[in-house]
Structure formats: C-alpha cells, structure tokens
Amino acid sequence: MPVIERWQALLLMGFVQGESRSQGALFPVSLDELIPEDHLVRVINLWVDRVDVARLGFAKAQPKSTGRPPYDPADLLKL
C-alpha cells in the first residue's frame, strides 16, 4: 500500500462512528424498563445506597490513589 493511501485511510477513520438514528435496538434503553416498580431489587438498591459500606467491614471501601480504581463495594454488594 503506498504511503498516500495509508494516510488517507487514517484520515477517513479518525473518529469513532456512532450508530445510525434509524438503527433498532435489541435491548431496552435501560434496566429500569425491565424491572417492575414493586420488585425487591429496588428495595435492595435503596438500602445499599444509604448504608455505610465501610462500617459493614468492606476493607476496600476507600480507594488508593495509585493504580486502576477498584469496583465500588456498594455496587458489588448490590450484585
């Protein structure tokens, strides 16, 4: 491939292309649409949002400043 063609290919593919506006979705936009209003998972979600996970004994509740941040202990408790 000549040098000019390689540069043209890089310039044409410089941005991430989004989905077409007419593209249909296989899944709902959010999980909220799938979960009924009276489901138990909503109670668990509200409880974990209000509880202090560090007091529950989660040792990694305060992330360190180095390296990649860990998953939020509250999110893991919800799972």
C-alpha positions as CSV (number, residue, x, y, z in Angstrom):
1,M,0.0,0.0,0.0
2,P,1.6,3.3,-1.0
3,V,2.2,5.9,1.8
4,I,-0.5,8.3,0.5
5,E,-3.2,5.6,0.6
6,R,-2.3,4.7,4.2
7,W,-2.6,8.4,5.3
8,Q,-5.9,8.7,3.5
9,A,-7.2,5.6,5.3
10,L,-6.1,7.0,8.7
11,L,-7.7,10.4,8.0
12,L,-11.0,8.8,6.9
13,M,-11.2,6.6,10.0
14,G,-10.1,9.2,12.6
15,F,-13.3,9.2,14.6
16,V,-15.5,6.6,16.2
17,Q,-18.7,6.3,14.2
18,G,-21.9,6.2,16.2
19,E,-25.0,4.2,15.4
20,S,-27.5,5.3,12.8
21,R,-30.5,7.1,14.1
22,S,-32.7,4.6,12.4
23,Q,-30.9,1.6,14.0
24,G,-33.2,-0.6,16.0
25,A,-32.2,-1.7,19.5
26,L,-32.2,-5.3,20.6
27,F,-32.3,-4.5,24.3
28,P,-34.3,-1.8,26.2
29,V,-32.6,1.5,26.8
30,S,-32.2,0.9,30.5
31,L,-32.6,-1.8,33.1
32,D,-35.2,0.4,34.8
33,E,-37.6,-0.5,31.9
34,L,-37.2,-4.2,32.7
35,I,-37.7,-4.1,36.5
36,P,-41.2,-3.7,37.8
37,E,-41.9,-0.9,40.3
38,D,-42.6,-3.3,43.2
39,H,-39.6,-5.6,42.7
40,L,-37.4,-6.5,45.7
41,V,-34.3,-5.4,43.8
42,R,-35.4,-1.8,44.1
43,V,-35.5,-2.1,47.9
44,I,-32.1,-3.6,48.0
45,N,-30.8,-0.8,45.7
46,L,-32.2,1.9,48.0
47,W,-30.8,0.2,51.2
48,V,-27.3,-0.2,49.8
49,D,-27.3,3.4,48.6
50,R,-28.0,4.5,52.2
51,V,-25.7,2.1,54.2
52,D,-22.1,2.9,55.1
53,V,-20.2,0.0,53.4
54,A,-17.0,0.8,55.4
55,R,-18.9,0.1,58.7
56,L,-20.1,-3.2,57.3
57,G,-16.5,-4.3,57.1
58,F,-15.6,-3.8,53.4
59,A,-11.9,-3.3,53.6
60,K,-11.5,-1.7,50.2
61,A,-14.2,1.0,50.8
62,Q,-11.6,3.8,50.5
63,P,-9.7,3.5,47.1
64,K,-6.0,4.1,47.0
65,S,-4.6,6.9,44.8
66,T,-2.4,4.6,42.8
67,G,-3.3,2.2,40.0
68,R,-6.6,1.5,38.5
69,P,-9.6,2.2,40.8
70,P,-11.4,-0.9,42.0
71,Y,-15.1,-1.6,41.6
72,D,-17.3,0.3,44.1
73,P,-18.0,-2.0,47.1
74,A,-21.6,-0.8,47.1
75,D,-22.1,-2.0,43.5
76,L,-20.6,-5.4,44.4
77,L,-22.9,-5.7,47.4
78,K,-25.9,-4.9,45.2
79,L,-24.8,-7.8,42.9
